[in-house]
């Protein structure tokens, strides 16, 4: 244990910020520097109370060793293969167990259980240094007037002292604006991948993972897909994105887990849960994966999760470090089409006649395949075209495209991200020509839902979209349906976590340009056209934080999820909102905020 490699890392989210604490030589209450301004959303009183409780110490607290975890943990079930007869499983242990497997049975007592061997892979997990009580240890680095680290004659950064998050709190802390440095401990672990095959369609199964020589997990369950035309439903949530610095302050993983729990309860027995990316804040920090999976375990072990990679799912802690291209796939067991692993992977599957496509918008690094650094490279785009065309030729009733980075949303990413702007014309044209029914998105933490959109040239629309004037009718269920639309509806159910963005395009053009200078070329005509594409768009969290800035707050108690119901030639979408602050013990309320349907007679 004592020989583990310790890696000093600058917090990715905080490298450009001056530390909250002034230089202190002896243990005493840390005071905010008079030269620093509070964040726009800060409550000065609450923040000052937190500041006064944090003490900077000369001596670094004793670092506790990382305890071994040999009972299977970080367990998740994923659709991998034909969901009528196959299912994927992923889990972790510290030590390697060569006889690791998954047991699958139609009986809860595992009578006549089938076993499927697991493949183990050794990985280096990075854990934050903590004290005996589990508090995270931080270093307070000396800064000059420009906020740059002060270095000594030896070239090393000067350390004022150390502190933990024991008494941390307040808006500035929660937003990630006031952090220094921490050490990561490299710990060898093993991740396992197993795939069950030869299962019966439309059958409920129980499972457990582990080994005979070691320990076994709790019992989980899943249900296989039925035949084409059988009705089914699934849920979508996105951007749980729990940040480690709030684990002991206002735990964000708890909100993500609660969103999924409520989605499952509301949907009533969904076939699977779709997560459209950014499971965690920083992929390199294993503490975040561990926290999210532990709190989500009852849900993760009750149904398959269709996992989409988000940009945060490949981030290193230090923003200057290389991205971690395999970290996402170490934590899930999803297919890898074209053997491509690039911060995630892309894949597809059929479910009861509906075709689900999961794209990978982390496929945006410069390469021979992607010289322009588009959100989707040439090979993946060609695969998407062939895959959907094949599905349509084979008679798929519905096609749903799932991706993290949005083509259309009510917050800034959709119009600001260069990789999205470069791919939008090509991708939306293919979406149109391939008759994609729904595009389910993430990334922009705001509630957005478009009208049915058709592709058009850049000459006609700077975002290559026009609202389809399709016929609508009210069904017997009192839901408004689009009748045989040619266009596609784009849905983004805000966030399953606590980080919220402003619904920026509802603001004045002057405000937009002030807070997002990269949008300085936007005109009033552009803004009016863009907003006309949306049926719904808002930030559910009530806050004054966005009056004069575009802050990425992490204080939301309003989360959203969607439920999709597929039956024959109708597809119904329900978007729900959760309200209530878990950290204060408030009751969580579920409210239906949007509902629509699609009917296609030719299905």
Order of alpha helices (4+ residues) and beta strands (2+ residues): beta-beta-alpha-beta-beta-beta-beta-beta-beta-beta-beta-alpha-beta-beta-beta-beta-alpha-beta-alpha-beta-alpha-beta-beta-alpha-beta-alpha-alpha-beta-beta-beta-beta-beta-beta-beta-alpha-alpha-beta-beta-beta-beta
